[in-house]
Amino acid sequence: MSGQNRNEIYPGLEVDIILKKDQRSGKKTRGIVKDLLTSSSFHSRGIKVRLEDGQVGRVAEII
């Protein structure tokens, strides 16, 4: 799943995100969702989340 729809993402889900600093390279970071930061139901570049370790990025892929 792509991570563009908010209803597919919830706390405790394992995801790959792209951090702001990694947007050019596309490097993915894996972690567990703690908070959803995007309030809209859809975002073309991915729903923004905070991982349990505190990193913030947009969901690239749901594991």
For each residue, the residues with C-beta under 8 A, 3 or more apart:
1: 5 8 61 62
2: 5 46 59 60 61 62
3: 8 9 15 46 47 58 59 60 61 62
4: 42 43 44 45 46 47 59
5: 1 2 8 9 41 42 47
6: 9 36 38 40 41 42 43 47
7: 41
8: 1 3 5 62
9: 3 5 6 13 15 33 36 47 49 59 62
10: 13 33 36
11: 33 34 35 36
12: 32 33
13: 9 10 32 33 62 63
14: 30 31 32 33 62 63
15: 3 9 30 31 32 33 49 59 60 61 62 63
16: 28 29 30 59 60 61 63
17: 28 29 30 31 46 49 51 55 57 58 59 60
18: 22 23 26 27 28 29 46 57 58 60
19: 22 23 27 29 55 56 57
20: 23 56 57
21:
22: 18 19 25 26 27 28 29 57
23: 18 19 20 26
24:
25: 22
26: 18 22 23
27: 18 19 22
28: 16 17 18 22 60 61
29: 16 17 18 19 22 51 55 57
30: 14 15 16 17 63
31: 14 15 17 51 52 53 55
32: 12 13 14 15 51 52
33: 9 10 11 12 13 14 15 36 49 50 51 52
34: 11 49 50 51 52
35: 11 49 50
36: 6 9 10 11 33 47 48 49
37: 47 48 49 50 56
38: 6 43 47 48 49
39:
40: 6 43
41: 5 6 7
42: 4 5 6
43: 4 6 38 40 46 47 48 58
44: 4
45: 4 58
46: 2 3 4 17 18 43 58 59 60
47: 3 4 5 6 9 36 37 38 43 58 59
48: 36 37 38 43 56 57 58 59
49: 9 15 17 33 34 35 36 37 38 56 57 58 59
50: 33 34 35 37 54 55 56
51: 17 29 31 32 33 34 54 55 56 57
52: 31 32 33 34
53: 31
54: 50 51
55: 17 19 29 31 50 51
56: 19 20 37 48 49 50 51
57: 17 18 19 20 22 29 48 49 51
58: 3 17 18 43 45 46 47 48 49
59: 2 3 4 9 15 16 17 46 47 48 49 62
60: 2 3 15 16 17 18 28 46
61: 1 2 3 15 16 28
62: 1 2 3 8 9 13 14 15 59
63: 13 14 15 16 30
